[in-house]
Amino acid sequence: MKTKIVFSEKCLGYGSWHIESPERVRRTAEILKGLGYEFIEPTPASEDDLLKVHESDYVWNVKKSLVEDPDTPAYDNIYEFARLSAGGAILAAKVGGFSIMRPPGHHAGRNGAALGAYTRGFCYFNNIAIAVRHLDKSTLILDIDGHHGNGTQEIFLGDEKVTYISLHRHPNYPGTGVVSERNCLNFPLPPDCGDEMHTKTLDKALSLVDLNRFEIVAVSAGFDTHMGDLASLGLTEKGYRAIGKRIAKLNKPTFFVLEGGYQGENVGKDINALLKAYETTD
């Protein structure tokens, strides 16, 4: 059975000029629909779910469009768009699906920009953190975006129910994730390191955790690591197939939430490569 894709066309309704544009997700959805994936539509996250992760003042400021930085504008109705994207992550968590909603989330900390970053890196609410807190299960978060998920690390640092693993490009925005800290295991990689180094690093990272501790795996699935994308690690579809196989071998209920990936044509193909490997590995 193919993984269900969580998507609503409503998420295409803002930010046409930005690199984090509707087109990247529109094209991704078109490709996955053409490949026969079943699509399901989310509902917005409740404010109670947002407040399990974010400070109340921050949620209020997003609601009133009072929070803006050069990477993360205060678009009209951005609170509703961001709440729907968080709802997409929650639905993906419930059904073991893959949310391709926007805006992304892993740079958003409890009160906005996290761990010393000056921007929120296209993120308003931390979608994957909201979904993890909604489930309230022991969780391994695997972040394969090309940027370190500084918001996710800030939210879960020291949380005994969660282990966070991030493979990301360094040096790069936001400049964090250079070393591991407590339950947050960071693996900085050089630009364009390629499929082989990435796969070996992922194997090393997964060998360091006791998988018996976890009830569920949550994947911050960024595809800006694709060769030539914004945070390129030189990955190809072969690299994403390798990731899918490793996740399958964890033998845990898993859900996926889209983070970066700005070449819409490649993102859809890369998601398919990852999911086909994830779904067919014995």
C-alpha positions as CSV (number, residue, x, y, z in Angstrom):
1,M,0.0,0.0,0.0
2,K,1.4,3.4,-1.0
3,T,1.9,6.1,1.7
4,K,-0.9,8.6,1.6
5,I,0.1,12.2,0.7
6,V,-1.3,14.9,2.9
7,F,-2.1,18.0,0.8
8,S,-4.5,20.9,0.4
9,E,-4.4,23.4,-2.5
10,K,-5.1,26.1,0.1
11,C,-1.3,26.0,0.9
12,L,-0.6,27.5,-2.5
13,G,-2.3,30.7,-1.7
14,Y,0.6,32.9,-0.5
15,G,4.1,34.0,-1.4
16,S,4.4,33.7,-5.2
17,W,7.7,35.7,-5.3
18,H,9.6,33.9,-2.6
19,I,12.0,31.0,-3.1
20,E,9.7,29.0,-0.8
21,S,7.0,29.5,-3.4
22,P,3.7,27.7,-4.3
23,E,5.3,26.3,-7.4
24,R,7.7,24.0,-5.6
25,V,4.8,22.2,-3.9
26,R,2.3,22.5,-6.8
27,R,4.7,20.7,-9.1
28,T,5.5,18.1,-6.4
29,A,1.8,17.4,-6.0
30,E,1.3,17.0,-9.7
31,I,4.1,14.5,-10.0
32,L,2.9,12.4,-7.1
33,K,-0.7,12.4,-8.3
34,G,0.6,11.2,-11.7
35,L,2.3,8.4,-10.0
36,G,-0.9,7.2,-8.4
37,Y,-0.5,8.3,-4.8
38,E,-3.7,8.7,-2.7
39,F,-4.1,12.3,-1.5
40,I,-5.9,13.2,1.7
41,E,-6.7,16.8,2.9
42,P,-5.8,18.1,6.4
43,T,-7.7,20.4,8.8
44,P,-5.9,23.2,10.7
45,A,-4.1,22.4,13.9
46,S,-5.9,23.6,17.0
47,E,-4.4,26.5,19.0
48,D,-4.0,24.0,21.9
49,D,-1.7,22.0,19.7
50,L,0.3,25.1,18.8
51,L,0.7,26.0,22.4
52,K,2.1,22.6,23.3
53,V,5.2,23.7,21.3
54,H,5.2,27.6,21.0
55,E,4.9,30.4,23.6
56,S,1.5,32.0,23.7
57,D,2.9,35.5,22.9
58,Y,4.5,34.1,19.7
59,V,1.3,32.4,18.6
60,W,-0.5,35.6,19.2
61,N,2.0,37.6,17.2
62,V,1.8,35.3,14.2
63,K,-2.0,35.5,14.4
64,K,-1.8,39.3,14.3
65,S,0.9,39.4,11.6
66,L,3.2,41.1,14.0
67,V,6.2,38.8,13.3
68,E,8.3,39.3,10.2
69,D,11.9,38.9,9.1
70,P,13.6,39.0,5.7
71,D,13.2,35.3,5.1
72,T,9.7,34.9,6.7
73,P,7.3,37.7,5.7
74,A,4.1,38.5,7.5
75,Y,1.9,37.5,4.5
76,D,-1.8,38.1,4.7
77,N,-3.5,35.3,6.7
78,I,-0.2,33.6,7.4
79,Y,-1.5,32.3,10.7
80,E,-4.2,30.3,8.9
81,F,-1.7,29.0,6.3
82,A,0.7,28.0,9.0
83,R,-2.0,26.4,11.2
84,L,-3.1,24.3,8.2
85,S,0.4,23.2,7.5
86,A,0.8,22.1,11.2
87,G,-2.5,20.3,10.8
88,G,-1.0,18.5,7.8
89,A,1.8,17.2,9.9
90,I,-0.7,16.0,12.6
91,L,-2.7,14.1,10.0
92,A,0.4,12.5,8.5
93,A,1.4,11.4,12.0
94,K,-2.0,9.8,12.6
95,V,-2.1,7.9,9.3
96,G,1.6,7.2,8.6
97,G,1.5,9.6,5.7
98,F,3.7,12.2,4.0
99,S,2.6,15.9,4.4
100,I,3.8,18.1,1.5
101,M,2.1,21.2,3.0
102,R,3.8,24.6,3.2
103,P,5.1,26.6,5.0
104,P,7.8,24.3,6.4
105,G,8.7,24.3,10.1
106,H,11.9,23.0,11.5
107,H,13.6,26.4,12.0
108,A,10.7,27.7,14.2
109,G,11.6,27.6,17.9
110,R,9.4,28.1,20.9
111,N,9.3,31.9,20.4
112,G,10.2,32.2,16.8
113,A,13.8,32.3,15.6
114,A,15.8,29.6,17.5
115,L,19.3,29.0,18.8
116,G,20.7,32.4,17.9
117,A,19.4,32.6,14.3
118,Y,18.3,36.0,13.1
119,T,15.5,34.6,10.9
120,R,13.0,31.8,11.0
121,G,14.1,30.5,7.7
122,F,10.7,30.4,5.9
123,C,9.1,28.7,9.0
124,Y,6.2,30.0,11.2
125,F,5.2,27.0,13.4
126,N,7.3,23.9,13.9
127,N,5.1,21.4,12.1
128,I,6.9,18.2,13.1
129,A,7.3,19.2,16.7
130,I,3.6,19.9,16.9
131,A,2.8,16.5,15.4
132,V,5.2,14.8,17.8
133,R,3.7,16.5,20.8
134,H,0.2,15.7,19.6
135,L,1.0,12.0,19.5
136,D,2.8,12.1,22.8
137,K,4.8,9.0,22.1
138,S,8.5,8.2,22.4
139,T,9.8,9.4,19.1
140,L,13.0,9.3,17.0
141,I,13.0,12.5,14.8
142,L,15.2,12.1,11.7
143,D,15.9,15.4,10.0
144,I,17.4,15.0,6.5
145,D,17.0,18.6,5.3
146,G,20.1,20.3,4.2
147,H,19.8,22.9,7.0
148,H,20.0,22.1,10.7
149,G,16.6,22.1,12.3
150,N,17.6,24.5,15.1
151,G,14.0,25.1,16.1
152,T,13.3,21.3,16.5
153,Q,16.5,21.0,18.6
154,E,15.6,23.9,20.8
155,I,12.1,22.5,21.4
156,F,13.2,19.0,22.3
157,L,16.7,19.4,23.8
158,G,16.7,17.4,27.0
159,D,13.3,15.7,26.4
160,E,13.6,12.1,27.5
161,K,10.9,10.9,25.1
162,V,12.5,12.3,22.0
163,T,15.9,11.8,20.2
164,Y,16.7,14.2,17.4
165,I,19.1,13.2,14.6
166,S,20.1,15.7,11.9
167,L,22.3,15.3,8.8
168,H,22.9,18.7,7.3
169,R,25.3,20.8,5.3
170,H,28.0,22.8,7.1
171,P,28.8,25.7,6.9
172,N,25.3,26.8,6.1
173,Y,22.3,28.7,7.6
174,P,21.5,28.8,10.5
175,G,25.1,28.0,11.7
176,T,24.0,25.5,14.4
177,G,24.2,21.8,14.7
178,V,28.0,21.7,14.6
179,V,28.2,19.3,17.6
180,S,25.9,16.9,19.3
181,E,24.2,17.8,22.6
182,R,22.4,15.5,25.0
183,N,19.5,13.9,23.0
184,C,20.3,15.9,19.8
185,L,22.8,14.1,17.6
186,N,24.1,16.3,14.8
187,F,26.1,15.3,11.8
188,P,27.4,18.2,9.7
189,L,28.5,17.3,6.2
190,P,30.5,19.2,3.6
191,P,28.8,20.6,0.5
192,D,28.1,18.2,-2.3
193,C,29.5,15.3,-0.3
194,G,27.5,12.8,-2.4
195,D,25.3,9.8,-1.9
196,E,27.9,7.5,-0.5
197,M,29.2,9.7,2.3
198,H,25.6,10.7,3.2
199,T,24.5,7.0,3.4
200,K,27.5,6.1,5.5
201,T,26.8,9.0,7.9
202,L,23.2,8.0,8.2
203,D,24.2,4.4,9.1
204,K,26.5,5.7,11.7
205,A,23.9,8.0,13.2
206,L,21.3,5.3,13.4
207,S,23.8,2.9,15.0
208,L,24.1,5.3,18.0
209,V,20.5,5.1,19.1
210,D,18.6,2.3,20.9
211,L,15.7,1.8,18.6
212,N,13.8,-0.2,21.2
213,R,13.1,3.0,23.1
214,F,11.0,4.5,20.3
215,E,7.3,3.9,19.4
216,I,7.4,6.1,16.2
217,V,9.8,7.7,13.7
218,A,9.1,11.2,12.5
219,V,11.0,12.4,9.4
220,S,11.7,16.1,8.6
221,A,12.0,15.4,4.9
222,G,14.0,18.1,3.2
223,F,15.1,17.7,-0.4
224,D,17.2,20.8,-0.7
225,T,20.1,18.3,-0.4
226,H,19.5,17.3,-4.0
227,M,22.4,18.1,-6.3
228,G,22.3,21.8,-7.2
229,D,19.5,22.8,-4.8
230,L,19.8,25.4,-2.0
231,A,21.7,23.3,0.5
232,S,23.1,20.7,-1.9
233,L,24.8,17.7,-0.5
234,G,25.1,16.3,-4.0
235,L,22.3,13.7,-3.5
236,T,20.6,11.9,-6.3
237,E,17.5,9.7,-6.4
238,K,19.9,6.9,-5.4
239,G,20.7,8.7,-2.2
240,Y,17.0,9.1,-1.4
241,R,16.3,5.4,-2.1
242,A,19.1,4.6,0.4
243,I,17.4,6.8,3.0
244,G,14.1,5.1,2.4
245,K,15.6,1.6,2.9
246,R,17.2,2.7,6.2
247,I,13.9,4.1,7.5
248,A,12.1,0.9,6.5
249,K,14.6,-1.2,8.4
250,L,13.9,0.6,11.6
251,N,10.6,-1.3,11.5
252,K,8.7,1.5,13.3
253,P,5.5,3.4,12.4
254,T,6.7,6.4,10.5
255,F,5.5,9.7,9.1
256,F,7.1,12.3,7.0
257,V,6.8,16.1,6.9
258,L,8.2,18.2,4.0
259,E,10.8,20.9,4.9
260,G,13.0,22.3,2.2
261,G,13.4,21.4,-1.5
262,Y,13.1,24.2,-4.0
263,Q,13.3,22.4,-7.4
264,G,9.8,21.2,-7.7
265,E,10.5,18.8,-10.5
266,N,13.1,17.0,-8.4
267,V,11.2,17.1,-5.1
268,G,8.4,15.0,-6.4
269,K,10.7,12.4,-8.0
270,D,12.9,12.3,-4.8
271,I,9.9,11.8,-2.6
272,N,8.8,8.9,-4.9
273,A,12.3,7.4,-4.8
274,L,12.4,7.5,-1.0
275,L,8.8,6.2,-0.5
276,K,9.2,3.4,-3.0
277,A,12.3,2.1,-1.2
278,Y,10.6,2.6,2.2
279,E,7.5,0.7,1.1
280,T,9.3,-2.2,-0.6
281,T,12.1,-3.1,1.7
282,D,11.7,-6.5,3.4
